[in-house]
Amino acid sequence: MRALFLHPNFPAQYRHIITALGADPNNQIVFGTKNERPEWNIPGVTKALFKPTRDPSAETHQYVRGLEGAVIYGQAVYRMAEQLKARGFVPDVICGHSGWGPTLFVKEAFPDTPLLCYFEWFYRSRGSDADFDPADPLTIDDMARIRVKNSPILIDLYSCDWGISPTEWQRSQFPAELQSKISVIHDGVDTSYFKPDPTAQLILPNLDLSGVDEIVTYVARGMEPYRGFPEFIEAMAYIQERRPNCHAVVVGSERVCYGKSLPDGVSYKQKMLEQIPLDLSRIHFVGPLPYGQYLKVIQASDVHIYLTRPFVLSWSMIETLSTGCLVLGSDTAPVREVIRDGDNGLLVDFFSPKQIADRVDEVLDHPNRMAELRDRARQTVVERYDLSELLSEQLQLIEEVARGGRPVAARSSPVVVA
């Protein structure tokens, strides 16, 4: 098989897929990307760089600035594809992440090659992430910009031969009349790596909590309202007041990955720590961690707080469940697809720091009662999100699309997304 993968970052969601395909010497795998990441190479995979000629113009209307950026990306990928074609590379299948624009014009370069798009999110101004917080109402400019933001995604939905989305919730955000074109297959979690370790102790290069009895953890790419960071900090004030021996470990960068940034370069960490008095000797901001250290954190955690708006579900939540950690998740649709309250985890009101603290007390005060929930958390991931099974499904889907077949629209799931 000759396959072309497209994503601005390498290797992104395609890490395990291209590793598996690249291991077969009969395959020829090319990954088109904007960020080469020379420190990360995968055997059998060749990187091809595309370079956008410029950023969207500041003079462009705010509603279509994102669309202009996608067109510029798409243009750069088309030029890259023409160079590949000139060197004799014509793929049997193209797999690309929809949204930023790399997939927009690839069919112009390779009109006879099937295109499989990864559909992560469809933007809505009502009923999901954007209008979730009543304290942050949308303006008409916000709503119009969100509607137009879907333009490159809608073009991909029309142009692609098939699509894939990682969860039922994420697929449900796409237009109902187009969902039948999208299979639901999660990216998968390596359950042989993310596994329980009853003897785990939290020891990092600059932090030793091996003697601490109660550890609360929080993991996110950034520290932002989309992932409930302000509510987490407020909950920690209650937790620290009630539990003088409890420590918290925060993994992630002091930045905003999703949603709005604060003015004047102020971070949400700065803002919340100025507003909420905490014992900083018992809350540890360790930054982003390599996988090995991150694994130690969640294996040693007594309770992991995962909060999210109704938005894309984080890999970290399922990885944490896979280690048998007790996850305290927000009672929002993407979390409810995985966690059943009182069965394989606990759910809380996203906007209630006091309830979050109350349920942390529930976990830490009754460790034996929570043992069954931890076991079922691990079982949930092994049964529904195990990489070994899902990778086979992903590879089968790619082969079916490459052959011009019509795959099954979605995997069967007992979960009903509210």
HUGI-V795275 format. One record per run of one state. SS is the DSSP state (helix for helix, strand for strand, loop for the rest). FROM is the first residue (numbers start at 1). TO is the last residue. If there is no record, write none. Layout:
BEGIN
ss->(SS/SS)
from->(FROM/FROM)
to->(TO/TO)
END
This chain:
BEGIN
ss->(loop/strand/loop/helix/loop/strand/loop/strand/loop/helix/loop/strand/loop/helix/loop/strand/loop/helix/loop/helix/loop/strand/loop/helix/loop/helix/strand/loop/strand/loop/strand/loop/strand/loop/strand/loop/helix/loop/helix/loop/strand/loop/helix/loop/helix/loop/strand/loop/helix/loop/strand/loop/helix/loop/strand/loop/helix/loop/strand/loop/strand/loop/helix/loop/helix/loop/strand/helix/loop)
from->(1/2/7/12/23/28/34/45/50/65/87/93/98/106/110/114/119/140/150/151/160/162/166/168/173/176/182/185/189/190/203/205/207/209/214/223/225/228/229/243/246/254/263/266/268/276/283/288/291/301/303/307/315/323/327/331/333/337/341/342/345/349/353/366/371/385/386/387/403)
to->(1/6/11/22/27/33/44/49/64/86/92/97/105/109/113/118/139/149/150/159/161/165/167/172/175/181/184/188/189/202/204/206/208/213/222/224/227/228/242/245/253/262/265/267/275/282/287/290/300/302/306/314/322/326/330/332/336/340/341/344/348/352/365/370/384/385/386/402/418)
END
